[in-house]
Amino acid sequence: PGQVPMLKPITVPDVPSSPDARSLNSAGPVTPSLPSSRSPSSVVPDDICEATVLIVGGGPHALAVLSALHERTLAFSEYMTPSSFEHHVGSASLKRVGSVCIIDPGADFMEGWHKRFELLGIEHLRSPAFAHPAAFEPQALMDFAVLHGREAELIDVPAFTQRLNSGELQQPLMQGLPSTSLFKDFCASLASKLPHRWLSGTAMDIGKSGDGQYRVQYVPSARPTAFCTVVAAAVIFATGPMGKWSVPKPFGSLLSSPQVKHAEELFAAGTMRVAGQRRGSDSRPTVLVIGGGLTAVQVALSAVDEGSRVVLLSRRSLQTRAYDLARDWLDLKHTSRKRFDFLNATMCERIRILRDSRGGGSVPISYMDRLRTLAAGTTSFELQVDPHIDRSTVSLENGKVLVNGSAFDQVILATGTSVEPMLSPLFERAQAVFDAPTFESLPKLDASLRWIDGEDLFVVGGNAMLELGPGALNLMGAMQGAKAVAQELYGLIWKRVEKTELQKQCARVRNLYEFLAVSSDDEAVGIDEYM
């Protein structure tokens, strides 16, 4: 829309005075370090970097996009093995001509993801083995487990599965839940095979120069007072969900006190240990955890493991569900219909569907069994339900938090966050510069996840939920979004080169053998025409 202005130096915004306005990814800058020698990425201190495609973000959605961009042909997923694909389709005539650059505060992919899993002691993922960042290869994680003899790390594998659609038989192992360590090793192996350039920093501003190239300014993690620039032909926002912390009203005024913390503050600090807590000491702090989803349960269990007496308080009885979404959104037999209905709904209806699909959070049955065991067999844990949490009487007296008359050493609000990416400087700047459309602080995207018509600016992940639907936040959404963007940018990364005469002759001979293999003697009379 019109001439987009050139970038000018900007001032780094102050940290929000209210902690509930921080991003979900607010763990702060991470000191960069050189990645392992097996990775093709590198931390680069240059002031200006040029790339064909820039991905802003370093989580699973960013890795999925990188994987999809490097897929030589979008037909790969139709074939079960690389050799089968090469035989039927071939890729020798394709040459990689584009480069990919990553901007993220960490030093390698999924740093924040892995730290959170480690902090909460999560041993297995909630998503099945066919959901992972290798967007065009649903069997890739299963193949990795088999190759390395780690099939036992895929748990809850069904005894059998049924054919989901024509030509595809989903193997039982693909329905298993991968261990955290298996998933981490798989992602590291995947990233090590994908050429990219890693820039450790935080993207802050975006504009477009007269030559049609996007210019993104970022603050390097190692030099927080400096600004560097990346010049790219396309930009993909894969920053993860951003927004305000959800805080029950009675507790808002106490967030500045050390006795009341949002769970995101504990994640940022890298510890689940609360004030006054000492592992193995006689003094056992009492902790109130508020929330009804999996994060609340994980925080409560971590506090119990650290030696606290814990009360888990939710607005309703905890709901059990295998996945964070209704199974229809994950089952290939139903997801197409669900997505069709979603995309034919109005924007207001989509917001309602997004809200209802989550249903206030849920807990896998394995976690629920442990909670019930703790509640029945120990005084260290108690489950409570109060539908009127927002009407609670809360005060701070003598270093204790009084909640409806009960005293606690610590209150942890595991109440989630809203998804409002327009609160981030980068999204706000993009919306202002390009007049990008939004609805209720969410980007309005087209079917390819392009934000602005005629611009190669894309959004994936939870911030793309108006287009991707309720699964946008999870690994299935990562695969779906990555494939959509890769199809649009395929021509920037890959170029078809003309085959040499020798290659053409070899192809004709191969095709003849294929023809003879499937032809009867009567059909062989047409060989001359075939040649």
C-alpha positions in Angstrom: 0.0 0.0 0.0 1.9 3.0 -1.3 5.6 3.7 -0.7 6.8 2.0 2.4 9.3 4.2 4.3 12.9 3.3 4.8 14.0 2.3 8.3 15.3 4.8 10.7 17.2 4.1 14.0 14.7 3.5 16.8 14.9 3.6 20.5 14.8 0.4 22.4 11.5 0.4 24.4 11.7 0.3 28.1 10.7 -2.9 29.9 6.9 -2.7 30.7 6.3 -1.4 34.2 3.5 -3.8 34.6 4.7 -7.5 34.4 1.4 -8.7 33.0 2.2 -6.9 29.7 5.2 -8.9 29.0 5.5 -11.4 26.2 5.0 -15.1 26.7 8.5 -15.4 25.5 9.8 -13.0 28.1 12.7 -15.1 29.4 15.1 -12.2 28.5 18.1 -12.2 26.3 20.4 -15.2 26.3 24.1 -14.8 26.1 25.0 -16.3 22.7 27.5 -19.1 22.4 28.9 -21.0 19.5 26.6 -23.9 18.5 27.9 -27.4 18.2 30.2 -28.1 15.4 27.7 -30.5 13.8 25.2 -27.6 13.2 25.5 -25.5 10.0 24.2 -22.5 11.9 26.5 -19.8 13.3 26.2 -16.9 15.6 27.0 -13.8 13.5 28.0 -10.4 14.9 27.8 -8.6 11.5 25.9 -5.3 11.5 24.2 -6.1 8.2 23.2 -9.6 7.0 21.6 -10.5 3.7 19.3 -13.5 3.2 16.6 -14.7 0.8 14.2 -15.5 3.7 14.2 -14.3 7.3 12.5 -16.3 10.0 11.9 -14.3 13.2 11.7 -16.9 16.1 13.6 -20.0 17.1 10.9 -22.4 18.4 9.3 -25.5 16.9 7.3 -23.4 14.4 10.4 -21.7 13.1 12.2 -25.0 12.8 9.2 -26.4 10.9 9.3 -23.5 8.5 13.0 -24.0 7.9 12.5 -27.7 7.2 9.6 -27.0 4.8 11.6 -24.3 2.9 14.4 -26.8 2.3 12.1 -29.5 1.0 13.1 -29.9 -2.7 9.6 -30.9 -3.9 6.3 -30.6 -2.2 5.4 -34.1 -3.5 7.8 -35.7 -1.0 5.1 -36.6 1.5 3.4 -38.8 -1.0 6.3 -41.3 -0.8 7.3 -43.3 2.2 11.1 -43.3 1.7 13.6 -40.9 0.1 14.6 -43.6 -2.4 11.0 -44.1 -3.4 10.6 -40.4 -3.9 13.9 -40.1 -5.9 12.8 -43.0 -8.2 9.4 -41.7 -9.0 9.9 -37.9 -8.9 13.6 -37.2 -9.0 15.2 -33.9 -7.8 18.5 -33.8 -9.6 17.3 -30.9 -11.7 16.6 -28.7 -8.7 19.2 -26.4 -7.2 19.1 -24.5 -4.0 19.5 -20.8 -4.7 18.0 -19.2 -1.6 19.4 -18.7 1.9 17.6 -18.6 5.2 18.4 -16.5 8.3 17.0 -16.9 11.8 16.7 -14.2 14.5 16.0 -15.4 18.0 17.3 -14.4 21.5 18.7 -17.9 22.1 21.7 -19.6 20.7 20.0 -22.5 18.9 16.5 -23.8 18.1 13.9 -24.4 20.8 16.1 -23.2 23.6 13.2 -21.9 25.6 11.0 -24.9 24.8 13.6 -27.3 26.2 14.3 -25.2 29.3 10.6 -25.1 30.2 10.2 -28.9 29.7 13.3 -29.5 31.9 12.1 -27.1 34.5 8.7 -28.8 34.8 10.1 -32.3 34.6 8.0 -33.2 31.6 9.1 -36.7 30.4 6.8 -37.1 27.4 5.1 -34.9 24.9 1.4 -34.6 24.7 1.4 -34.7 20.9 1.6 -38.0 18.9 4.8 -38.9 17.0 3.5 -37.8 13.7 3.4 -34.2 14.9 6.9 -32.6 14.8 8.9 -29.9 12.9 9.7 -32.1 9.8 6.7 -30.6 8.0 6.6 -32.8 4.9 7.7 -36.1 6.5 5.1 -37.2 9.1 7.0 -40.5 9.6 10.4 -38.8 10.3 10.3 -38.9 14.1 9.2 -42.6 14.1 12.0 -43.4 11.6 14.5 -41.6 13.8 13.4 -43.6 16.8 13.6 -46.9 14.9 17.0 -46.0 13.4 18.5 -45.4 16.8 16.8 -48.2 18.6 14.6 -46.0 20.7 11.1 -47.3 19.9 10.6 -47.8 23.6 10.5 -44.0 24.1 7.2 -43.9 22.1 4.7 -44.6 24.8 0.9 -45.4 24.8 1.3 -46.9 21.3 -2.1 -48.4 20.2 -2.3 -52.1 19.3 -3.4 -51.3 15.8 -4.6 -48.4 13.7 -7.0 -48.1 10.7 -6.4 -46.7 7.3 -7.0 -43.0 7.4 -7.2 -42.2 3.8 -6.5 -43.7 0.4 -2.9 -44.8 0.0 -1.8 -44.0 3.6 -1.6 -46.6 6.4 -0.7 -44.9 9.7 1.6 -47.1 11.7 0.9 -47.7 15.4 4.3 -46.2 16.4 3.3 -42.9 14.8 0.5 -42.6 17.3 2.8 -43.0 20.3 3.8 -40.1 22.5 7.6 -39.4 22.2 9.8 -38.9 25.2 11.2 -35.4 25.8 14.7 -36.6 25.2 13.8 -38.4 21.9 12.0 -35.3 20.6 14.9 -33.0 21.6 17.5 -35.2 19.9 15.3 -35.5 16.8 14.9 -31.7 16.5 18.7 -31.2 17.0 19.4 -33.8 14.3 16.9 -32.1 11.9 18.3 -28.6 12.5 21.9 -29.8 11.9 21.0 -30.9 8.4 19.2 -27.7 7.4 21.5 -24.9 6.1 20.7 -21.6 7.8 22.4 -18.6 9.5 21.6 -17.9 13.1 21.6 -14.4 14.6 21.2 -14.2 18.3 19.0 -11.2 19.1 15.5 -9.7 19.3 13.8 -8.3 16.2 12.3 -4.9 16.9 11.5 -3.0 13.7 10.6 -3.7 10.1 10.5 -1.6 6.9 11.0 -1.9 3.2 13.5 -0.2 0.9 13.0 1.1 -2.6 14.4 -2.1 -4.1 11.6 -4.1 -2.6 13.7 -5.8 0.0 12.6 -5.9 3.7 14.9 -4.5 6.3 14.5 -5.9 9.8 16.3 -4.3 12.7 17.3 -6.4 15.7 19.1 -5.9 19.0 21.9 -8.5 19.3 21.9 -10.5 22.6 25.6 -9.8 23.1 25.3 -6.1 22.5 21.9 -4.9 23.9 22.7 -1.2 23.1 23.4 -1.8 19.4 21.2 -2.3 16.4 21.8 -4.6 13.4 19.9 -5.1 10.2 18.9 -8.1 8.1 17.9 -7.5 4.5 15.6 -10.2 3.0 13.1 -10.8 0.2 10.6 -12.4 2.5 10.0 -12.4 6.3 8.2 -15.0 8.4 7.0 -14.1 11.9 7.4 -17.3 14.0 7.7 -15.7 17.4 5.3 -17.9 19.4 2.2 -16.6 21.1 2.5 -13.1 22.6 0.2 -11.3 24.9 -0.7 -10.2 28.4 -0.7 -12.5 31.4 -4.2 -13.6 32.5 -4.5 -12.4 36.1 -7.5 -12.9 38.4 -8.6 -9.4 39.4 -8.1 -9.8 43.2 -4.4 -10.7 42.7 -3.5 -7.9 40.3 -2.4 -5.4 42.9 -0.1 -7.9 44.6 1.9 -9.0 41.5 4.7 -6.6 42.5 5.2 -8.5 45.8 7.5 -11.5 46.0 4.7 -13.6 47.5 2.5 -13.5 44.3 4.0 -14.7 41.0 2.7 -15.5 37.6 4.0 -18.9 36.3 5.7 -17.0 33.5 8.0 -15.3 36.0 9.1 -18.6 37.4 9.9 -19.8 33.9 11.9 -16.7 33.2 13.8 -17.1 36.4 14.5 -20.7 35.6 13.3 -22.2 38.8 10.1 -23.6 40.4 11.4 -23.0 43.9 9.4 -20.5 45.8 10.4 -17.9 48.4 11.6 -19.5 51.6 11.7 -23.0 50.1 14.6 -25.2 51.0 14.8 -28.7 49.8 15.1 -31.1 52.7 14.5 -28.5 55.4 11.9 -28.8 58.2 10.2 -25.6 57.1 7.7 -26.5 54.4 6.1 -23.4 52.7 2.5 -23.5 51.8 1.8 -22.8 48.1 -1.4 -21.9 46.4 -1.4 -22.7 42.6 -4.3 -21.2 40.7 -5.3 -22.6 37.3 -7.1 -25.5 35.6 -4.8 -26.6 32.8 -1.7 -28.7 32.3 0.7 -25.9 33.2 -1.0 -25.4 36.6 -0.8 -29.1 37.3 2.9 -29.3 36.3 3.7 -26.2 38.5 1.8 -27.8 41.4 3.6 -31.1 41.1 7.0 -29.3 40.8 6.2 -27.4 44.0 5.3 -30.7 45.8 8.6 -32.3 44.5 10.5 -29.3 45.9 9.0 -29.9 49.4 6.1 -27.5 49.6 2.5 -28.1 50.8 0.4 -27.3 47.8 -3.2 -26.4 47.1 -4.3 -26.5 43.5 -7.3 -24.3 43.0 -9.3 -24.1 39.8 -12.6 -22.6 38.7 -14.1 -26.0 37.9 -13.1 -29.6 38.3 -10.1 -30.5 36.3 -10.9 -31.9 32.9 -9.1 -34.9 31.5 -8.2 -35.1 27.8 -5.4 -36.9 26.0 -4.5 -33.9 23.8 -4.9 -30.2 24.3 -7.5 -30.1 21.6 -10.6 -32.2 20.9 -9.5 -35.3 19.0 -11.4 -34.2 15.9 -8.9 -31.5 15.3 -6.0 -34.0 15.2 -7.7 -36.9 13.4 -7.1 -36.8 9.7 -10.6 -38.3 9.1 -12.3 -35.2 10.6 -9.8 -32.3 10.6 -10.5 -31.2 7.0 -14.2 -30.9 7.8 -13.5 -29.0 11.0 -11.1 -26.7 9.2 -13.7 -26.1 6.4 -16.3 -25.1 8.9 -13.9 -22.9 10.7 -12.8 -21.0 7.6 -16.4 -20.5 6.5 -17.3 -18.9 9.8 -17.2 -15.1 10.4 -14.3 -13.6 12.3 -16.5 -13.3 15.5 -17.5 -16.9 15.2 -13.9 -18.0 14.7 -12.9 -16.2 17.9 -15.7 -18.1 19.7 -14.6 -21.5 18.2 -11.0 -20.8 19.2 -12.1 -20.1 22.8 -14.4 -23.1 23.0 -12.0 -25.5 21.5 -9.6 -25.1 24.4 -12.4 -25.3 27.0 -10.5 -23.7 29.8 -7.6 -26.2 29.8 -7.3 -29.9 30.3 -5.0 -32.5 31.8 -3.8 -35.9 30.5 -5.1 -38.9 32.4 -1.6 -39.8 33.6 -1.2 -36.5 35.4 -4.7 -36.8 36.8 -3.9 -40.2 38.3 -0.9 -38.8 40.0 -2.9 -35.9 41.5 -5.6 -38.2 42.8 -2.9 -40.4 44.4 -1.2 -37.5 46.1 -4.5 -36.0 47.3 -5.6 -39.4 48.8 -2.3 -40.5 50.3 -0.4 -37.4 51.5 -1.0 -34.1 53.3 1.3 -32.3 50.9 -1.3 -31.8 48.2 -5.0 -30.8 48.0 -7.4 -30.2 45.1 -9.9 -27.4 45.5 -12.6 -25.9 43.2 -13.9 -22.4 43.5 -16.0 -21.0 40.6 -15.8 -17.5 42.2 -12.0 -17.0 42.2 -12.5 -13.5 40.8 -14.4 -12.6 43.9 -11.8 -13.8 46.3 -10.8 -11.7 49.3 -7.0 -11.3 49.1 -4.6 -9.4 51.2 -0.9 -9.4 52.3 -0.2 -9.6 56.0 3.1 -10.4 57.8 4.7 -11.8 54.7 1.7 -14.2 54.1 -0.9 -14.0 51.4 -4.4 -14.4 52.9 -6.9 -15.8 50.4 -10.4 -16.1 51.7 -8.9 -16.4 55.2 -6.3 -19.1 54.4 -2.6 -18.1 54.7 0.0 -19.0 52.0 3.7 -18.3 51.7 3.4 -18.2 48.0 0.7 -17.8 45.3 1.5 -18.9 41.8 -0.9 -17.8 39.0 -0.8 -20.5 36.3 -3.7 -18.8 34.5 -2.1 -18.6 31.1 -1.9 -15.6 28.8 -3.9 -13.9 26.1 -2.7 -14.0 22.5 -2.3 -10.4 21.5 0.8 -10.1 19.2 0.0 -6.4 18.5 1.4 -5.7 21.9 4.9 -6.6 20.7 7.0 -3.8 19.1 7.7 -5.9 15.9 4.1 -6.7 15.2 2.9 -3.2 16.1 5.5 -1.7 13.7 4.6 -4.1 10.9 0.9 -3.3 11.3 1.6 0.5 11.2 4.1 0.5 8.3 2.2 -1.8 6.0 -1.3 -1.1 7.2 -1.7 -4.8 7.9 -5.2 -6.0 8.7 -6.0 -7.3 12.2 -9.1 -8.5 14.1 -9.1 -8.4 17.9 -5.3 -7.9 18.0 -4.7 -11.0 15.8 -3.3 -10.8 12.2 -5.9 -11.4 9.5 -4.1 -13.7 7.0 -5.0 -15.3 3.7 -4.9 -19.0 3.1 -1.1 -19.0 2.5 -0.7 -17.2 5.9 0.4 -14.0 4.0 -0.4 -11.0 6.1 -0.7 -8.2 3.5 -1.8 -8.7 -0.1 1.2 -8.3 -2.4 3.8 -8.6 0.4 5.9 -11.6 1.3 5.2 -11.2 5.0 3.9 -14.3 6.7 2.8 -15.3 10.2 2.9 -18.8 11.6 2.2 -20.3 15.0 -0.3 -19.2 17.6 -0.4 -15.7 16.2 -1.9 -17.2 13.0 -4.9 -18.9 14.7 -7.5 -16.8 12.9 -6.5 -18.7 9.7 -5.0 -22.0 11.1 -7.7 -22.6 13.7 -7.4 -24.0 17.2 -4.5 -26.2 16.3 -2.3 -23.2 15.4 -0.4 -23.4 18.7 0.6 -27.0 18.7 2.9 -29.1 16.6 0.2 -30.1 14.1 -0.3 -26.4 13.5 3.4 -25.9 13.0 3.5 -28.5 10.2 0.4 -27.1 8.6 1.6 -23.5 8.7 5.1 -24.4 7.5 3.8 -26.2 4.4 1.5 -23.3 3.5 4.4 -20.8 3.6 6.8 -23.1 1.9 4.5 -23.5 -1.1 4.4 -19.7 -1.5 8.2 -19.2 -1.2 9.3 -22.3 -3.1 10.6 -20.2 -6.1 12.8 -18.1 -3.8 14.7 -21.2 -2.5 14.7 -23.6 -5.4 15.4 -23.2 -9.1 15.1 -25.8 -11.8 18.2 -26.2 -13.8 18.3 -27.6 -17.4 19.4 -31.3 -17.6 22.5 -32.2 -19.6 22.1 -34.4 -22.6 23.6 -37.3 -20.7 21.1 -36.9 -17.9 18.3 -36.8 -20.4 19.5 -40.1 -22.0 19.8 -41.7 -18.6 16.2 -40.6 -17.8 14.9 -42.1 -21.1 16.6 -45.4 -20.3 15.2 -45.5 -16.8 11.7 -44.7 -18.1 12.0 -47.5 -20.7 12.8 -50.0 -17.9 9.8 -48.8 -16.0 7.7 -49.1 -19.1 8.8 -52.7 -19.7 8.2 -53.6 -16.1 4.6 -52.6 -16.2 3.8 -53.6 -19.8 2.6 -56.9 -21.2 4.0 -58.5 -24.4 1.1 -57.1 -26.4 1.7 -53.6 -25.1 5.4 -53.7 -26.1 4.6 -52.9 -29.7 4.5 -49.2 -28.7 8.1 -49.0 -27.5 9.3 -46.9 -30.5 6.6 -44.4 -29.9 7.5 -44.3 -26.2 11.1 -43.5 -27.0 
